[in-house]
Amino acid sequence: MAADSAGRHAVAIVGVGVSRSVRHSDVPIGSMAVGMSDAAIADAGLTRSDIDGISCGTSLPADGAARVLRPGYDFVNSDFLTETMGLEPVWSRDDGSFPPALARAVQAVAAGAASTVLVNRTVHNPAGRYHNFAGTAATGRQQWTAPYGFVGWISGMAMSYLEYQRRYGARREHMATQVLQNRKNALRIPEAYWFGRELTFDEYMASRMISEPLCLFDNDIPVDGGASFIVTTEERARDLPHKPVYITSWARIRGQRPSAWMVPGTLGALDDYYEPGFDLARRLWANSGWSPRDVDVVQLYDGFAMETWYWLEVLGFCPQGEAWSFVQDGRIAADGPFPLNSGGGNSGWGRLHGVPQVLECYLQLARRAGERQLARTETGLSTYGDPAHTIGTALLYSVDPTA
């Protein structure tokens, strides 16, 4: 699978292992990573000796630049898993983002660089207040924003969301519909952080502002947790216990407009999210031969709640400026006509980056989603990040290797 599509359908996800999301684990995250990796290997009907490739998403905690970082305690990379699990990979890679780490593993298998790859993303939530940076200097691009009060993604993302509200007429109660539905979806998932804990409309509307108009529940809660996946060849996947789920295509944001980094206190104006997002969508649909109408399972990133709206619009599920109304009136409910984020998303799981979205696509298409199993699950889509910055990623999945 080259830049977006070579090797399409040649590689499948065949097993998964998941940890429970917790605020702070009572064991090092390295132990969590080994546990979920062994679970994924066993789930695929394999042993450690079958693994000949490793790919990890390794982006660090928010204040990572100001601390001494230790593998297995602050982050998990391929070297840590290789040494701790006694693996003998012929191919390995670390990527700052998780879904691209999965895509690179698929590329490796499709190219013959490895036959069976363990893909892991373990996220750490360090002690202390989130975005309470210990650094005392602003370098690189941050020298133009940090001195003016920009200290993290939340405040930067809030600016585009405020512009969206004012331009298109969206209000907080419209976002409440989406956040409450995600939480409702997560209520049934034991590994999700918000398992069994309902959120009401009144609680959402009364929650404190983090960076106006982003309230507490518009942000995913930082956690320790993650998941491991096993990807292998189509030929080998046929003989394994579970229904294979094939990666059809993927696309990642190409570059970004300089203004997104030069305006103090922001991560770019609203239009900075649309131009690269529409470009990604054009490539994704062209490389797959699909359109939005062809996707059954839709899992869109919601680390910041309004990112889901941006993805809905740039991918063509609804017109620009109409996502806030698109998610109303029961449309995105689990039993509605467009069951969005049936796996609870980041709103339900916590800050696991793209893990909840990939996981739900796999479970739904493999018909392993239990009581939340959707009726039609032949194809799927997951996204990560947002449609503006270079981490923005979209992947397509299918159960049919000839689709």
Phi, psi and omega in degrees: 000096180283200195326320175223336192213351183297143183080013182307134180070002181278347187227140183228151167280130186233356180194157183212148173224134188231141172261161175281137178283126178226157180298310178216117182290147176274003172232156178302149181296338175298323177294320177298317183296317179295318180298313181289331178289316176297323178296319179295318180298314179294322180299326179278358181076027184240179174234169179304325182294343178281343185277119177238014176208150178221137176221129183231144166270128192232013182305143192270168174302163186303325182257023186301327184294342185259004185229160171281124187254137184240126177298137182091344178242318180252333178204165178232126179235180185294324178298319180298313181293322178302310184288317185289323183265356180067035180277161180230071182285146172264351179213140175207157180201144172242135179232144180299334182245150182285306183302320173298328175297322176295315181298321179294324177296319177299317177300318182297317179292317180298327182274352180086009179287336176206162181251328182217115189245134172271124180245124184231142168226112176243124184254138180246139175249098183294158179296153180103174180288139179293138183066019173270078189292141177265354181292152181241002181227146176249120182237169179057221181298329184295340180296342180264353182237315184305318180297344181259014174101359178283114184236003180178175183295327186299309181293325178293317181291330182300330184294315180293325179294319177297319178296320178299313180302314185288327182284320190247356175086014179288148178231170184300323181295335176290320177291328179304322180304314182289312183297318179293324178293318177301315180297319178299320179295326182281344183303334186262006185248106186302330182280343182288147183300319184267022177307127175074004183242106184283151173242130180261162178300317181296322178295319178298311184293334181268356184291153184288152176282137174265312173206101189309132008265018179278115178268178184308315186275000172276354180245139176288143184280131179297136184216167163263131180167186179159198181200158172236146179231152174246127175240142182209181184288156176302318182299314181288326183300330183299332186261005183264165192297326189251159178298124181291146175239116188269143173275116184275315184195163174208158179212148180229151179303136178255107178065183176200158184288135183305330183299337181295342182244357187253349181269116182303134175081012182216163172251024177116151176288167184304319182296338177293343178273334185277315186301306178291331179294316177295325177295315177301314182299318179301316181291319181299310183289323180293319182289332182267336188078010181261173171224171178305330181293343183272357186260126180270317185248118185241117181233103187251139185300139182218036175305320165242127196305323185288347177300326177300320179297317179299317179295317179305320185281313184290330179280350174093015177284337174204162181293158178301134179085002184244005182297324182299325177274331180300326185274004182270175169061034175079002183299321186264007179296159181303329178254017180270180182287343180221077186289084185285137175051052180299341179271007177093342178058191178291333177300330182261325185270330190104182189282078179250021179056233185268008183299309183302324183289314178296316181302313183292323176300315179297309184297319180293314183289330177278000181061043182239021186270004175063227186292343178261014180300127179278160185290309182249118183218063178269331184223156181212163179218133171230150176231163179218145180071213179227168185279023181241319189257162193296346176282347183302124187218144174227139178231145176246145184229154178210152174267353183254112182291354180248004185295000000 
